[in-house]
Amino acid sequence: HPLVQKMENDSIKGDFLNRSTVFYYDNRDFKNALYYAIESEAFNEEINNLYNLNAVRIDIGNIYNHTRHYAKAVTYFTKAKDYYQTKKEYNHQRSYVLSLYCLGKTYWQLKDINKLSVTIQESEQAIQLLKPKHQQLENAYLEYVKGGLAFLQKNNGTANKHFTNALTVIKQNGDFTNEHVIYLYLGKMLWEQNQKAEAMAYFTKIDALFHEKKF
């Protein structure tokens, strides 16, 4: 860090801050991840790199989301969404869809059914801007968020359908975190229906994740 601070190369500085953010975030050291992410935000604002500035705002939003500072997360995700939705470049359009997904999962945690519904509707339109190979992945994550909305609305049949639709692609994507969140909700719904043995099968998968991955 001290060596990079002395360099005049903006590209190296930016890469260092972004790699540091990702390193600490992946290792769940959210304090240091946030430190480098906020440094990166200030740096990209200074050099007027708006794409990277808003990319790191999504990172900051995710850190706040994981640490349950949901209102702060919404603020950062919204800034990123407002920027990316005005651009026609394909990478910007993909980031627009990502920012909407991040907003959706945060409104889910906040149990804000109205804002979650609006975000889902905007996501459905935004995903149409993507190439088919990217639409498949993003539609799976949209199904996941739709499952969350249906669960909040106490419509377990619809929630089950959306979660099941999302599961295969999310597993193929190697996203074990959200895979096991789906197991949690599938288990909760079965438990509420007094199908406790089936529910325990899902809860056991989650318990195994903690033990095997120390996650």
Helices and strands as residue ranges (DSSP letters): H 2-6, H 10-26, H 30-47, H 50-66, H 70-84, H 90-110, H 113-127, H 132-152, H 156-172, H 176-192, H 196-213
